[in-house]
């Protein structure tokens, strides 16, 4: 029997040669989950001038010892006092407002005593001043190429005065579900049919990875029909074709023959992984092929482990293949593992010391979606791992 490819080796091969697909400009409002294709430098200094961090009064700290200060004006956000502060003077100031030249401290509003235009203090003032450029200065690169744009990064890009950014082109991912037993959600299934659901989960993972989805639907277990699906993916100019089901060795598993007849160059199709042993990886011209298993949990886990990193790599993410596992404590005894990496659905809790505890669910069949929804992580058992006791260290991968 051929030795099965390890998960780590399979991931290396899936990511090998994953080139960035080019770049385009995207308005910030449409750039969430996109990946920067160029460094982003600030077009302005933030804050542009020294501003107050609190509501109160701007003054010279040394002047308070000489007696009451005279309040000569006001500084508000976007509308400063407009003049330098002279000795013995104070200016009413609000959070984010420019600090007048000459002021070196802010007396907090709650520590101020005002009678007419005279100001005294019940407590010393503080340095509650944000210096010009405290956040960033014009010309400084604050976001680098390969950064994935989340809410915080979008806010920073906007603050740097960018209305649009150069981003990597989104990969186009065509999805094909195969199987005579499948019908779409909402349909009336026959006595031996089931509802197609893998495409929805894989599409969600694809979208979360920043890619564009072309769901081509369900195809029967027929060689010509499956070839038609592959041809449709090519016509759609998909960068990645994801097939669901039909990747195993049964007489009705026709995906590999259909792909071969269309000209696929096969890289591998079986890996040492549970769930997910039948996994097709290859290429058809410039289109990458990833054939996921038909069992829902196996399809989901393989999409997380292989598809999401591939899509990030195609967008230029330098950390696409990074290890995203975490250390935890086993919440129950674990049997010795055999020759495949085992990804066990697990609940996460915390022990009395706050340590992360991962407890595998009792049923691990790869068809059980209910168990998947009750899990927060995958507990990973390496091939040949010995039995472990409750409380022993383990590694987990959090589920989205």
Secondary structure, DSSP 4 states (H G I P E B T S, - for coil): -PPPBPHHHHHHHHHTT-----EEEEEGGG-TT-BBSS-EE-SS-BSSS-EESSSEEEE-GGGGGGSPEEEEEEEBTTB---SPPPTTEEEEE-TTPBPPTT--EEEEGGGEEEETTEEEESS--B--EE-TTSSB-TT-EEE-TT-B--HHHHHHHHHTT-SEEEEEPPPEEEEEEE-TTEE-TTS---TT-EE--HHHHHHHHHHHTT-EEEEEEEE-S-HHHHHHHHHHHHHTT-SEEEEES--SSSTT--HHHHHHHTT-EEEEEEBSEES--EEEEEEETTEEEEEE-SSHHHHHHHIIIIIHHHHHHTTT-TTTT----EEEEESS-BPPP-SSEEEEEEEEEE-TT--EEEEE-S---TT-HHHHHT-SEEEEE-TTPPPB-TT-EEEEEE--
